[in-house]
């Protein structure tokens, strides 16, 4: 399905306490994107959300700084242009942003694939005991996560071991920038591509087994976290 942007006259209809947000803004001359959680709002005034943990409580953001707020709602990416209103640090750090006057909806494809460049650890699964936590050193392999979607990823390797071939089940561990650290995500190798001295394996995810994410200012399942990260990294810049 192609992306279609729509104007919506009812911003409040998209809001709910606990909603996972992405805040995009420019700090020190660089565009950054952080995960947060909506804690509440006052109609036609402001939204209040958690202060993004990666920023640190001592990092000041000037009032009036432009930003984009976006989130997933019923299979759509919803976003709007806003600005930072205020930051309070006590009793807990909270961030206030301007309430939306209008929002944009974007109907999404099934999976967005976003480019990445993150270290990733692949672990061979012992199918006789898939929950085993101790594996021989030869069963661990480091690579570079090159792209990521809600359905899978591709990983580039310097040298592929013989056991890593199509049909192999592996466990994955990697950082989801701005959201958290994912561990024990199950994947199945679907294909292997050899190019210019390196090999890239395509991996399809298998969710709802034993995956876990250490959240950083974000809530939801591992599947939702990956889908949101890939979708908003791909689509959110068009809202900025």
mmCIF file of the C-alpha atoms, coordinates in Angstrom:
data_MODEL
# 
_entry.id   MODEL 
# 
loop_
_atom_site.group_PDB 
_atom_site.id 
_atom_site.type_symbol 
_atom_site.label_atom_id 
_atom_site.label_alt_id 
_atom_site.label_comp_id 
_atom_site.label_asym_id 
_atom_site.label_entity_id 
_atom_site.label_seq_id 
_atom_site.pdbx_PDB_ins_code 
_atom_site.Cartn_x 
_atom_site.Cartn_y 
_atom_site.Cartn_z 
_atom_site.occupancy 
_atom_site.B_iso_or_equiv 
_atom_site.pdbx_formal_charge 
_atom_site.auth_seq_id 
_atom_site.auth_comp_id 
_atom_site.auth_asym_id 
_atom_site.auth_atom_id 
_atom_site.pdbx_PDB_model_num 
ATOM 1   C CA . UNK A 1 1   ? 0.000  0.000   0.000  1.00 0.00 ? 1   UNK A CA 1 
ATOM 2   C CA . UNK A 1 2   ? 1.286  3.454   -0.871 1.00 0.00 ? 2   UNK A CA 1 
ATOM 3   C CA . UNK A 1 3   ? 1.686  6.064   1.839  1.00 0.00 ? 3   UNK A CA 1 
ATOM 4   C CA . UNK A 1 4   ? -1.169 8.573   1.895  1.00 0.00 ? 4   UNK A CA 1 
ATOM 5   C CA . UNK A 1 5   ? -1.048 11.664  4.092  1.00 0.00 ? 5   UNK A CA 1 
ATOM 6   C CA . UNK A 1 6   ? -4.353 12.937  5.451  1.00 0.00 ? 6   UNK A CA 1 
ATOM 7   C CA . UNK A 1 7   ? -5.247 16.006  7.507  1.00 0.00 ? 7   UNK A CA 1 
ATOM 8   C CA . UNK A 1 8   ? -7.182 15.187  10.673 1.00 0.00 ? 8   UNK A CA 1 
ATOM 9   C CA . UNK A 1 9   ? -9.421 17.699  12.484 1.00 0.00 ? 9   UNK A CA 1 
ATOM 10  C CA . UNK A 1 10  ? -9.389 15.784  15.798 1.00 0.00 ? 10  UNK A CA 1 
ATOM 11  C CA . UNK A 1 11  ? -5.879 15.502  17.295 1.00 0.00 ? 11  UNK A CA 1 
ATOM 12  C CA . UNK A 1 12  ? -7.209 14.325  20.675 1.00 0.00 ? 12  UNK A CA 1 
ATOM 13  C CA . UNK A 1 13  ? -8.726 11.199  19.094 1.00 0.00 ? 13  UNK A CA 1 
ATOM 14  C CA . UNK A 1 14  ? -5.211 9.849   18.597 1.00 0.00 ? 14  UNK A CA 1 
ATOM 15  C CA . UNK A 1 15  ? -4.010 10.459  22.154 1.00 0.00 ? 15  UNK A CA 1 
ATOM 16  C CA . UNK A 1 16  ? -3.919 7.982   25.043 1.00 0.00 ? 16  UNK A CA 1 
ATOM 17  C CA . UNK A 1 17  ? -1.920 7.795   28.265 1.00 0.00 ? 17  UNK A CA 1 
ATOM 18  C CA . UNK A 1 18  ? 1.034  5.446   27.824 1.00 0.00 ? 18  UNK A CA 1 
ATOM 19  C CA . UNK A 1 19  ? 1.285  6.075   24.069 1.00 0.00 ? 19  UNK A CA 1 
ATOM 20  C CA . UNK A 1 20  ? 4.826  5.510   22.759 1.00 0.00 ? 20  UNK A CA 1 
ATOM 21  C CA . UNK A 1 21  ? 6.131  8.686   21.133 1.00 0.00 ? 21  UNK A CA 1 
ATOM 22  C CA . UNK A 1 22  ? 9.089  9.604   18.988 1.00 0.00 ? 22  UNK A CA 1 
ATOM 23  C CA . UNK A 1 23  ? 10.490 13.125  19.336 1.00 0.00 ? 23  UNK A CA 1 
ATOM 24  C CA . UNK A 1 24  ? 12.599 14.441  16.447 1.00 0.00 ? 24  UNK A CA 1 
ATOM 25  C CA . UNK A 1 25  ? 14.541 17.678  16.889 1.00 0.00 ? 25  UNK A CA 1 
ATOM 26  C CA . UNK A 1 26  ? 17.853 19.360  16.146 1.00 0.00 ? 26  UNK A CA 1 
ATOM 27  C CA . UNK A 1 27  ? 20.417 19.603  18.960 1.00 0.00 ? 27  UNK A CA 1 
ATOM 28  C CA . UNK A 1 28  ? 23.902 21.053  18.572 1.00 0.00 ? 28  UNK A CA 1 
ATOM 29  C CA . UNK A 1 29  ? 23.394 21.186  14.810 1.00 0.00 ? 29  UNK A CA 1 
ATOM 30  C CA . UNK A 1 30  ? 22.442 17.511  14.482 1.00 0.00 ? 30  UNK A CA 1 
ATOM 31  C CA . UNK A 1 31  ? 19.043 15.934  13.901 1.00 0.00 ? 31  UNK A CA 1 
ATOM 32  C CA . UNK A 1 32  ? 18.235 13.415  16.644 1.00 0.00 ? 32  UNK A CA 1 
ATOM 33  C CA . UNK A 1 33  ? 15.301 11.142  17.434 1.00 0.00 ? 33  UNK A CA 1 
ATOM 34  C CA . UNK A 1 34  ? 14.339 9.934   20.914 1.00 0.00 ? 34  UNK A CA 1 
ATOM 35  C CA . UNK A 1 35  ? 11.726 7.611   22.343 1.00 0.00 ? 35  UNK A CA 1 
ATOM 36  C CA . UNK A 1 36  ? 9.348  8.772   25.072 1.00 0.00 ? 36  UNK A CA 1 
ATOM 37  C CA . UNK A 1 37  ? 5.940  8.004   26.591 1.00 0.00 ? 37  UNK A CA 1 
ATOM 38  C CA . UNK A 1 38  ? 2.869  10.226  26.726 1.00 0.00 ? 38  UNK A CA 1 
ATOM 39  C CA . UNK A 1 39  ? 1.813  10.792  30.347 1.00 0.00 ? 39  UNK A CA 1 
ATOM 40  C CA . UNK A 1 40  ? -1.064 13.219  29.798 1.00 0.00 ? 40  UNK A CA 1 
ATOM 41  C CA . UNK A 1 41  ? -2.192 16.419  28.078 1.00 0.00 ? 41  UNK A CA 1 
ATOM 42  C CA . UNK A 1 42  ? -4.290 19.556  28.385 1.00 0.00 ? 42  UNK A CA 1 
ATOM 43  C CA . UNK A 1 43  ? -6.531 20.160  25.391 1.00 0.00 ? 43  UNK A CA 1 
ATOM 44  C CA . UNK A 1 44  ? -5.296 22.940  23.110 1.00 0.00 ? 44  UNK A CA 1 
ATOM 45  C CA . UNK A 1 45  ? -2.375 23.662  25.469 1.00 0.00 ? 45  UNK A CA 1 
ATOM 46  C CA . UNK A 1 46  ? 0.331  21.008  25.846 1.00 0.00 ? 46  UNK A CA 1 
ATOM 47  C CA . UNK A 1 47  ? 1.338  17.347  26.001 1.00 0.00 ? 47  UNK A CA 1 
ATOM 48  C CA . UNK A 1 48  ? 3.407  16.080  28.926 1.00 0.00 ? 48  UNK A CA 1 
ATOM 49  C CA . UNK A 1 49  ? 5.750  13.152  28.382 1.00 0.00 ? 49  UNK A CA 1 
ATOM 50  C CA . UNK A 1 50  ? 8.719  11.407  29.953 1.00 0.00 ? 50  UNK A CA 1 
ATOM 51  C CA . UNK A 1 51  ? 12.073 13.085  29.530 1.00 0.00 ? 51  UNK A CA 1 
ATOM 52  C CA . UNK A 1 52  ? 14.021 10.894  27.031 1.00 0.00 ? 52  UNK A CA 1 
ATOM 53  C CA . UNK A 1 53  ? 16.594 9.005   29.090 1.00 0.00 ? 53  UNK A CA 1 
ATOM 54  C CA . UNK A 1 54  ? 19.416 9.103   26.471 1.00 0.00 ? 54  UNK A CA 1 
ATOM 55  C CA . UNK A 1 55  ? 19.508 12.901  26.822 1.00 0.00 ? 55  UNK A CA 1 
ATOM 56  C CA . UNK A 1 56  ? 20.331 12.846  30.526 1.00 0.00 ? 56  UNK A CA 1 
ATOM 57  C CA . UNK A 1 57  ? 18.604 15.043  33.091 1.00 0.00 ? 57  UNK A CA 1 
ATOM 58  C CA . UNK A 1 58  ? 21.301 17.722  32.879 1.00 0.00 ? 58  UNK A CA 1 
ATOM 59  C CA . UNK A 1 59  ? 20.917 18.278  29.120 1.00 0.00 ? 59  UNK A CA 1 
ATOM 60  C CA . UNK A 1 60  ? 19.030 21.517  28.568 1.00 0.00 ? 60  UNK A CA 1 
ATOM 61  C CA . UNK A 1 61  ? 16.720 22.034  25.610 1.00 0.00 ? 61  UNK A CA 1 
ATOM 62  C CA . UNK A 1 62  ? 15.654 25.626  25.051 1.00 0.00 ? 62  UNK A CA 1 
ATOM 63  C CA . UNK A 1 63  ? 11.973 26.542  25.227 1.00 0.00 ? 63  UNK A CA 1 
ATOM 64  C CA . UNK A 1 64  ? 10.668 27.120  21.711 1.00 0.00 ? 64  UNK A CA 1 
ATOM 65  C CA . UNK A 1 65  ? 12.937 24.518  20.101 1.00 0.00 ? 65  UNK A CA 1 
ATOM 66  C CA . UNK A 1 66  ? 11.053 23.090  17.061 1.00 0.00 ? 66  UNK A CA 1 
ATOM 67  C CA . UNK A 1 67  ? 10.355 19.352  17.106 1.00 0.00 ? 67  UNK A CA 1 
ATOM 68  C CA . UNK A 1 68  ? 8.231  16.709  15.438 1.00 0.00 ? 68  UNK A CA 1 
ATOM 69  C CA . UNK A 1 69  ? 6.082  14.328  17.492 1.00 0.00 ? 69  UNK A CA 1 
ATOM 70  C CA . UNK A 1 70  ? 5.063  11.044  15.872 1.00 0.00 ? 70  UNK A CA 1 
ATOM 71  C CA . UNK A 1 71  ? 3.581  7.719   16.928 1.00 0.00 ? 71  UNK A CA 1 
ATOM 72  C CA . UNK A 1 72  ? 1.750  4.660   15.613 1.00 0.00 ? 72  UNK A CA 1 
ATOM 73  C CA . UNK A 1 73  ? -2.042 4.484   15.900 1.00 0.00 ? 73  UNK A CA 1 
ATOM 74  C CA . UNK A 1 74  ? -4.225 1.732   14.403 1.00 0.00 ? 74  UNK A CA 1 
ATOM 75  C CA . UNK A 1 75  ? -1.688 0.860   11.724 1.00 0.00 ? 75  UNK A CA 1 
ATOM 76  C CA . UNK A 1 76  ? -1.014 4.476   10.784 1.00 0.00 ? 76  UNK A CA 1 
ATOM 77  C CA . UNK A 1 77  ? 1.870  6.805   11.490 1.00 0.00 ? 77  UNK A CA 1 
ATOM 78  C CA . UNK A 1 78  ? 0.501  9.975   13.067 1.00 0.00 ? 78  UNK A CA 1 
ATOM 79  C CA . UNK A 1 79  ? 2.694  13.048  13.333 1.00 0.00 ? 79  UNK A CA 1 
ATOM 80  C CA . UNK A 1 80  ? 2.698  16.796  13.763 1.00 0.00 ? 80  UNK A CA 1 
ATOM 81  C CA . UNK A 1 81  ? 5.095  19.699  13.999 1.00 0.00 ? 81  UNK A CA 1 
ATOM 82  C CA . UNK A 1 82  ? 5.451  21.152  17.462 1.00 0.00 ? 82  UNK A CA 1 
ATOM 83  C CA . UNK A 1 83  ? 7.897  22.876  19.805 1.00 0.00 ? 83  UNK A CA 1 
ATOM 84  C CA . UNK A 1 84  ? 9.381  22.313  23.237 1.00 0.00 ? 84  UNK A CA 1 
ATOM 85  C CA . UNK A 1 85  ? 7.462  24.309  25.850 1.00 0.00 ? 85  UNK A CA 1 
ATOM 86  C CA . UNK A 1 86  ? 9.072  23.490  29.193 1.00 0.00 ? 86  UNK A CA 1 
ATOM 87  C CA . UNK A 1 87  ? 11.200 20.998  31.116 1.00 0.00 ? 87  UNK A CA 1 
ATOM 88  C CA . UNK A 1 88  ? 10.791 20.353  34.835 1.00 0.00 ? 88  UNK A CA 1 
ATOM 89  C CA . UNK A 1 89  ? 13.247 18.229  36.804 1.00 0.00 ? 89  UNK A CA 1 
ATOM 90  C CA . UNK A 1 90  ? 11.458 17.757  40.146 1.00 0.00 ? 90  UNK A CA 1 
ATOM 91  C CA . UNK A 1 91  ? 9.953  15.644  41.507 1.00 0.00 ? 91  UNK A CA 1 
ATOM 92  C CA . UNK A 1 92  ? 10.665 13.757  38.247 1.00 0.00 ? 92  UNK A CA 1 
ATOM 93  C CA . UNK A 1 93  ? 11.942 15.014  34.872 1.00 0.00 ? 93  UNK A CA 1 
ATOM 94  C CA . UNK A 1 94  ? 9.037  15.810  32.546 1.00 0.00 ? 94  UNK A CA 1 
ATOM 95  C CA . UNK A 1 95  ? 8.936  17.385  29.115 1.00 0.00 ? 95  UNK A CA 1 
ATOM 96  C CA . UNK A 1 96  ? 6.099  19.606  27.888 1.00 0.00 ? 96  UNK A CA 1 
ATOM 97  C CA . UNK A 1 97  ? 5.507  20.084  24.151 1.00 0.00 ? 97  UNK A CA 1 
ATOM 98  C CA . UNK A 1 98  ? 2.912  22.171  22.319 1.00 0.00 ? 98  UNK A CA 1 
ATOM 99  C CA . UNK A 1 99  ? -0.507 20.595  21.724 1.00 0.00 ? 99  UNK A CA 1 
ATOM 100 C CA . UNK A 1 100 ? -1.237 19.702  18.089 1.00 0.00 ? 100 UNK A CA 1 
ATOM 101 C CA . UNK A 1 101 ? -3.381 22.045  16.029 1.00 0.00 ? 101 UNK A CA 1 
ATOM 102 C CA . UNK A 1 102 ? -3.509 19.573  13.147 1.00 0.00 ? 102 UNK A CA 1 
ATOM 103 C CA . UNK A 1 103 ? -1.958 16.164  12.586 1.00 0.00 ? 103 UNK A CA 1 
ATOM 104 C CA . UNK A 1 104 ? -0.995 14.089  9.555  1.00 0.00 ? 104 UNK A CA 1 
ATOM 105 C CA . UNK A 1 105 ? -1.866 10.428  9.084  1.00 0.00 ? 105 UNK A CA 1 
ATOM 106 C CA . UNK A 1 106 ? 0.163  8.132   6.862  1.00 0.00 ? 106 UNK A CA 1 
ATOM 107 C CA . UNK A 1 107 ? -1.215 4.710   5.948  1.00 0.00 ? 107 UNK A CA 1 
ATOM 108 C CA . UNK A 1 108 ? 1.652  2.283   6.214  1.00 0.00 ? 108 UNK A CA 1 
ATOM 109 C CA . UNK A 1 109 ? 2.984  -0.574  4.191  1.00 0.00 ? 109 UNK A CA 1 
ATOM 110 C CA . UNK A 1 110 ? 3.160  -3.946  5.923  1.00 0.00 ? 110 UNK A CA 1 
ATOM 111 C CA . UNK A 1 111 ? 6.860  -3.522  6.735  1.00 0.00 ? 111 UNK A CA 1 
ATOM 112 C CA . UNK A 1 112 ? 9.208  -0.578  6.378  1.00 0.00 ? 112 UNK A CA 1 
ATOM 113 C CA . UNK A 1 113 ? 12.883 -1.431  5.971  1.00 0.00 ? 113 UNK A CA 1 
ATOM 114 C CA . UNK A 1 114 ? 15.243 1.125   7.477  1.00 0.00 ? 114 UNK A CA 1 
ATOM 115 C CA . UNK A 1 115 ? 18.993 1.277   7.024  1.00 0.00 ? 115 UNK A CA 1 
ATOM 116 C CA . UNK A 1 116 ? 21.097 0.606   10.117 1.00 0.00 ? 116 UNK A CA 1 
ATOM 117 C CA . UNK A 1 117 ? 24.703 0.230   11.141 1.00 0.00 ? 117 UNK A CA 1 
ATOM 118 C CA . UNK A 1 118 ? 24.738 -1.447  14.543 1.00 0.00 ? 118 UNK A CA 1 
ATOM 119 C CA . UNK A 1 119 ? 26.862 -4.275  15.974 1.00 0.00 ? 119 UNK A CA 1 
ATOM 120 C CA . UNK A 1 120 ? 24.847 -7.464  16.350 1.00 0.00 ? 120 UNK A CA 1 
ATOM 121 C CA . UNK A 1 121 ? 25.514 -10.778 18.067 1.00 0.00 ? 121 UNK A CA 1 
ATOM 122 C CA . UNK A 1 122 ? 24.228 -14.007 16.510 1.00 0.00 ? 122 UNK A CA 1 
ATOM 123 C CA . UNK A 1 123 ? 23.997 -17.156 18.608 1.00 0.00 ? 123 UNK A CA 1 
ATOM 124 C CA . UNK A 1 124 ? 23.457 -20.660 17.340 1.00 0.00 ? 124 UNK A CA 1 
ATOM 125 C CA . UNK A 1 125 ? 20.360 -22.246 18.850 1.00 0.00 ? 125 UNK A CA 1 
ATOM 126 C CA . UNK A 1 126 ? 20.595 -25.669 20.423 1.00 0.00 ? 126 UNK A CA 1 
ATOM 127 C CA . UNK A 1 127 ? 17.318 -27.085 19.145 1.00 0.00 ? 127 UNK A CA 1 
ATOM 128 C CA . UNK A 1 128 ? 17.458 -29.911 21.684 1.00 0.00 ? 128 UNK A CA 1 
ATOM 129 C CA . UNK A 1 129 ? 17.480 -27.266 24.414 1.00 0.00 ? 129 UNK A CA 1 
ATOM 130 C CA . UNK A 1 130 ? 16.565 -23.878 22.889 1.00 0.00 ? 130 UNK A CA 1 
ATOM 131 C CA . UNK A 1 131 ? 16.572 -22.148 26.286 1.00 0.00 ? 131 UNK A CA 1 
ATOM 132 C CA . UNK A 1 132 ? 20.183 -23.064 27.061 1.00 0.00 ? 132 UNK A CA 1 
ATOM 133 C CA . UNK A 1 133 ? 22.154 -20.006 28.128 1.00 0.00 ? 133 UNK A CA 1 
ATOM 134 C CA . UNK A 1 134 ? 25.655 -21.508 27.865 1.00 0.00 ? 134 UNK A CA 1 
ATOM 135 C CA . UNK A 1 135 ? 26.925 -22.287 24.381 1.00 0.00 ? 135 UNK A CA 1 
ATOM 136 C CA . UNK A 1 136 ? 30.419 -23.070 23.047 1.00 0.00 ? 136 UNK A CA 1 
ATOM 137 C CA . UNK A 1 137 ? 32.406 -20.038 21.881 1.00 0.00 ? 137 UNK A CA 1 
ATOM 138 C CA . UNK A 1 138 ? 32.176 -21.273 18.284 1.00 0.00 ? 138 UNK A CA 1 
ATOM 139 C CA . UNK A 1 139 ? 28.391 -20.834 18.479 1.00 0.00 ? 139 UNK A CA 1 
ATOM 140 C CA . UNK A 1 140 ? 28.672 -17.036 18.860 1.00 0.00 ? 140 UNK A CA 1 
ATOM 141 C CA . UNK A 1 141 ? 29.247 -14.708 15.941 1.00 0.00 ? 141 UNK A CA 1 
ATOM 142 C CA . UNK A 1 142 ? 29.490 -10.935 15.629 1.00 0.00 ? 142 UNK A CA 1 
ATOM 143 C CA . UNK A 1 143 ? 28.309 -8.981  12.598 1.00 0.00 ? 143 UNK A CA 1 
ATOM 144 C CA . UNK A 1 144 ? 26.936 -5.632  11.448 1.00 0.00 ? 144 UNK A CA 1 
ATOM 145 C CA . UNK A 1 145 ? 23.191 -5.030  11.271 1.00 0.00 ? 145 UNK A CA 1 
ATOM 146 C CA . UNK A 1 146 ? 22.667 -3.316  7.908  1.00 0.00 ? 146 UNK A CA 1 
ATOM 147 C CA . UNK A 1 147 ? 18.904 -2.922  7.690  1.00 0.00 ? 147 UNK A CA 1 
ATOM 148 C CA . UNK A 1 148 ? 15.906 -3.703  9.843  1.00 0.00 ? 148 UNK A CA 1 
ATOM 149 C CA . UNK A 1 149 ? 12.149 -4.066  9.478  1.00 0.00 ? 149 UNK A CA 1 
ATOM 150 C CA . UNK A 1 150 ? 9.285  -5.494  11.468 1.00 0.00 ? 150 UNK A CA 1 
ATOM 151 C CA . UNK A 1 151 ? 9.725  -8.764  9.612  1.00 0.00 ? 151 UNK A CA 1 
ATOM 152 C CA . UNK A 1 152 ? 13.482 -9.271  9.683  1.00 0.00 ? 152 UNK A CA 1 
ATOM 153 C CA . UNK A 1 153 ? 16.939 -7.883  9.044  1.00 0.00 ? 153 UNK A CA 1 
ATOM 154 C CA . UNK A 1 154 ? 20.137 -8.344  7.066  1.00 0.00 ? 154 UNK A CA 1 
ATOM 155 C CA . UNK A 1 155 ? 23.508 -8.860  8.710  1.00 0.00 ? 155 UNK A CA 1 
ATOM 156 C CA . UNK A 1 156 ? 26.918 -8.446  7.079  1.00 0.00 ? 156 UNK A CA 1 
ATOM 157 C CA . UNK A 1 157 ? 29.706 -10.815 8.195  1.00 0.00 ? 157 UNK A CA 1 
ATOM 158 C CA . UNK A 1 158 ? 33.433 -10.862 7.572  1.00 0.00 ? 158 UNK A CA 1 
ATOM 159 C CA . UNK A 1 159 ? 33.383 -14.655 7.502  1.00 0.00 ? 159 UNK A CA 1 
ATOM 160 C CA . UNK A 1 160 ? 30.353 -16.915 7.723  1.00 0.00 ? 160 UNK A CA 1 
ATOM 161 C CA . UNK A 1 161 ? 30.764 -20.160 9.691  1.00 0.00 ? 161 UNK A CA 1 
ATOM 162 C CA . UNK A 1 162 ? 29.543 -23.404 8.072  1.00 0.00 ? 162 UNK A CA 1 
ATOM 163 C CA . UNK A 1 163 ? 26.658 -23.765 10.520 1.00 0.00 ? 163 UNK A CA 1 
ATOM 164 C CA . UNK A 1 164 ? 25.121 -20.417 9.532  1.00 0.00 ? 164 UNK A CA 1 
ATOM 165 C CA . UNK A 1 165 ? 23.151 -21.375 6.437  1.00 0.00 ? 165 UNK A CA 1 
ATOM 166 C CA . UNK A 1 166 ? 19.557 -21.044 5.154  1.00 0.00 ? 166 UNK A CA 1 
ATOM 167 C CA . UNK A 1 167 ? 17.155 -22.716 7.564  1.00 0.00 ? 167 UNK A CA 1 
ATOM 168 C CA . UNK A 1 168 ? 19.367 -22.184 10.629 1.00 0.00 ? 168 UNK A CA 1 
ATOM 169 C CA . UNK A 1 169 ? 17.608 -20.805 13.713 1.00 0.00 ? 169 UNK A CA 1 
ATOM 170 C CA . UNK A 1 170 ? 19.593 -18.193 15.623 1.00 0.00 ? 170 UNK A CA 1 
ATOM 171 C CA . UNK A 1 171 ? 19.132 -15.849 18.555 1.00 0.00 ? 171 UNK A CA 1 
ATOM 172 C CA . UNK A 1 172 ? 19.949 -12.166 18.036 1.00 0.00 ? 172 UNK A CA 1 
ATOM 173 C CA . UNK A 1 173 ? 21.138 -9.411  20.349 1.00 0.00 ? 173 UNK A CA 1 
ATOM 174 C CA . UNK A 1 174 ? 21.493 -5.780  19.242 1.00 0.00 ? 174 UNK A CA 1 
ATOM 175 C CA . UNK A 1 175 ? 20.833 -2.155  20.148 1.00 0.00 ? 175 UNK A CA 1 
ATOM 176 C CA . UNK A 1 176 ? 17.718 -0.384  18.887 1.00 0.00 ? 176 UNK A CA 1 
ATOM 177 C CA . UNK A 1 177 ? 19.014 3.217   18.943 1.00 0.00 ? 177 UNK A CA 1 
ATOM 178 C CA . UNK A 1 178 ? 16.908 5.524   21.069 1.00 0.00 ? 178 UNK A CA 1 
ATOM 179 C CA . UNK A 1 179 ? 14.594 2.756   22.287 1.00 0.00 ? 179 UNK A CA 1 
ATOM 180 C CA . UNK A 1 180 ? 16.503 -0.022  24.025 1.00 0.00 ? 180 UNK A CA 1 
ATOM 181 C CA . UNK A 1 181 ? 18.637 -3.170  23.896 1.00 0.00 ? 181 UNK A CA 1 
ATOM 182 C CA . UNK A 1 182 ? 17.091 -6.301  22.398 1.00 0.00 ? 182 UNK A CA 1 
ATOM 183 C CA . UNK A 1 183 ? 18.187 -9.754  23.496 1.00 0.00 ? 183 UNK A CA 1 
ATOM 184 C CA . UNK A 1 184 ? 17.205 -13.331 22.722 1.00 0.00 ? 184 UNK A CA 1 
ATOM 185 C CA . UNK A 1 185 ? 15.210 -12.506 19.576 1.00 0.00 ? 185 UNK A CA 1 
ATOM 186 C CA . UNK A 1 186 ? 14.670 -15.622 17.461 1.00 0.00 ? 186 UNK A CA 1 
ATOM 187 C CA . UNK A 1 187 ? 15.383 -15.518 13.734 1.00 0.00 ? 187 UNK A CA 1 
ATOM 188 C CA . UNK A 1 188 ? 15.633 -17.955 10.838 1.00 0.00 ? 188 UNK A CA 1 
ATOM 189 C CA . UNK A 1 189 ? 18.246 -17.510 8.103  1.00 0.00 ? 189 UNK A CA 1 
ATOM 190 C CA . UNK A 1 190 ? 16.421 -17.180 4.789  1.00 0.00 ? 190 UNK A CA 1 
ATOM 191 C CA . UNK A 1 191 ? 19.251 -16.440 2.328  1.00 0.00 ? 191 UNK A CA 1 
ATOM 192 C CA . UNK A 1 192 ? 22.981 -15.761 1.961  1.00 0.00 ? 192 UNK A CA 1 
ATOM 193 C CA . UNK A 1 193 ? 24.494 -13.185 -0.419 1.00 0.00 ? 193 UNK A CA 1 
ATOM 194 C CA . UNK A 1 194 ? 28.230 -13.071 -1.178 1.00 0.00 ? 194 UNK A CA 1 
ATOM 195 C CA . UNK A 1 195 ? 29.617 -9.742  -2.420 1.00 0.00 ? 195 UNK A CA 1 
ATOM 196 C CA . UNK A 1 196 ? 33.053 -8.107  -2.513 1.00 0.00 ? 196 UNK A CA 1 
ATOM 197 C CA . UNK A 1 197 ? 34.705 -10.251 0.120  1.00 0.00 ? 197 UNK A CA 1 
ATOM 198 C CA . UNK A 1 198 ? 31.870 -10.163 2.649  1.00 0.00 ? 198 UNK A CA 1 
ATOM 199 C CA . UNK A 1 199 ? 28.705 -12.170 3.140  1.00 0.00 ? 199 UNK A CA 1 
ATOM 200 C CA . UNK A 1 200 ? 25.254 -10.888 4.034  1.00 0.00 ? 200 UNK A CA 1 
ATOM 201 C CA . UNK A 1 201 ? 22.591 -13.110 5.552  1.00 0.00 ? 201 UNK A CA 1 
ATOM 202 C CA . UNK A 1 202 ? 18.881 -12.318 5.452  1.00 0.00 ? 202 UNK A CA 1 
ATOM 203 C CA . UNK A 1 203 ? 17.076 -13.249 8.669  1.00 0.00 ? 203 UNK A CA 1 
ATOM 204 C CA . UNK A 1 204 ? 13.334 -13.522 9.270  1.00 0.00 ? 204 UNK A CA 1 
ATOM 205 C CA . UNK A 1 205 ? 12.140 -12.856 12.838 1.00 0.00 ? 205 UNK A CA 1 
ATOM 206 C CA . UNK A 1 206 ? 10.091 -15.277 14.937 1.00 0.00 ? 206 UNK A CA 1 
ATOM 207 C CA . UNK A 1 207 ? 8.364  -13.278 17.675 1.00 0.00 ? 207 UNK A CA 1 
ATOM 208 C CA . UNK A 1 208 ? 6.625  -14.257 20.911 1.00 0.00 ? 208 UNK A CA 1 
ATOM 209 C CA . UNK A 1 209 ? 9.188  -16.824 21.940 1.00 0.00 ? 209 UNK A CA 1 
ATOM 210 C CA . UNK A 1 210 ? 11.737 -15.509 24.458 1.00 0.00 ? 210 UNK A CA 1 
ATOM 211 C CA . UNK A 1 211 ? 12.706 -12.073 23.137 1.00 0.00 ? 211 UNK A CA 1 
ATOM 212 C CA . UNK A 1 212 ? 13.238 -9.203  25.548 1.00 0.00 ? 212 UNK A CA 1 
ATOM 213 C CA . UNK A 1 213 ? 13.962 -5.473  25.338 1.00 0.00 ? 213 UNK A CA 1 
ATOM 214 C CA . UNK A 1 214 ? 15.544 -3.307  28.011 1.00 0.00 ? 214 UNK A CA 1 
ATOM 215 C CA . UNK A 1 215 ? 13.500 -0.147  27.510 1.00 0.00 ? 215 UNK A CA 1 
ATOM 216 C CA . UNK A 1 216 ? 14.831 3.395   27.557 1.00 0.00 ? 216 UNK A CA 1 
ATOM 217 C CA . UNK A 1 217 ? 11.807 5.648   27.942 1.00 0.00 ? 217 UNK A CA 1 
ATOM 218 C CA . UNK A 1 218 ? 9.608  3.428   25.796 1.00 0.00 ? 218 UNK A CA 1 
ATOM 219 C CA . UNK A 1 219 ? 6.889  0.840   26.340 1.00 0.00 ? 219 UNK A CA 1 
ATOM 220 C CA . UNK A 1 220 ? 5.613  -2.046  24.262 1.00 0.00 ? 220 UNK A CA 1 
ATOM 221 C CA . UNK A 1 221 ? 6.676  -5.418  22.887 1.00 0.00 ? 221 UNK A CA 1 
ATOM 222 C CA . UNK A 1 222 ? 9.895  -6.172  21.011 1.00 0.00 ? 222 UNK A CA 1 
ATOM 223 C CA . UNK A 1 223 ? 7.876  -6.532  17.794 1.00 0.00 ? 223 UNK A CA 1 
ATOM 224 C CA . UNK A 1 224 ? 6.208  -3.141  18.295 1.00 0.00 ? 224 UNK A CA 1 
ATOM 225 C CA . UNK A 1 225 ? 9.526  -1.496  19.156 1.00 0.00 ? 225 UNK A CA 1 
ATOM 226 C CA . UNK A 1 226 ? 11.193 -2.747  15.955 1.00 0.00 ? 226 UNK A CA 1 
ATOM 227 C CA . UNK A 1 227 ? 8.203  -1.800  13.798 1.00 0.00 ? 227 UNK A CA 1 
ATOM 228 C CA . UNK A 1 228 ? 8.043  1.684   15.290 1.00 0.00 ? 228 UNK A CA 1 
ATOM 229 C CA . UNK A 1 229 ? 11.780 2.301   14.971 1.00 0.00 ? 229 UNK A CA 1 
ATOM 230 C CA . UNK A 1 230 ? 11.903 1.194   11.327 1.00 0.00 ? 230 UNK A CA 1 
ATOM 231 C CA . UNK A 1 231 ? 8.684  2.982   10.362 1.00 0.00 ? 231 UNK A CA 1 
ATOM 232 C CA . UNK A 1 232 ? 9.533  6.288   11.956 1.00 0.00 ? 232 UNK A CA 1 
ATOM 233 C CA . UNK A 1 233 ? 13.114 6.320   10.762 1.00 0.00 ? 233 UNK A CA 1 
ATOM 234 C CA . UNK A 1 234 ? 11.814 5.786   7.226  1.00 0.00 ? 234 UNK A CA 1 
ATOM 235 C CA . UNK A 1 235 ? 8.712  7.971   7.244  1.00 0.00 ? 235 UNK A CA 1 
ATOM 236 C CA . UNK A 1 236 ? 9.036  10.568  10.028 1.00 0.00 ? 236 UNK A CA 1 
ATOM 237 C CA . UNK A 1 237 ? 11.576 12.766  8.160  1.00 0.00 ? 237 UNK A CA 1 
ATOM 238 C CA . UNK A 1 238 ? 8.813  13.626  5.680  1.00 0.00 ? 238 UNK A CA 1 
ATOM 239 C CA . UNK A 1 239 ? 6.869  15.171  8.559  1.00 0.00 ? 239 UNK A CA 1 
ATOM 240 C CA . UNK A 1 240 ? 9.803  17.341  9.684  1.00 0.00 ? 240 UNK A CA 1 
# 
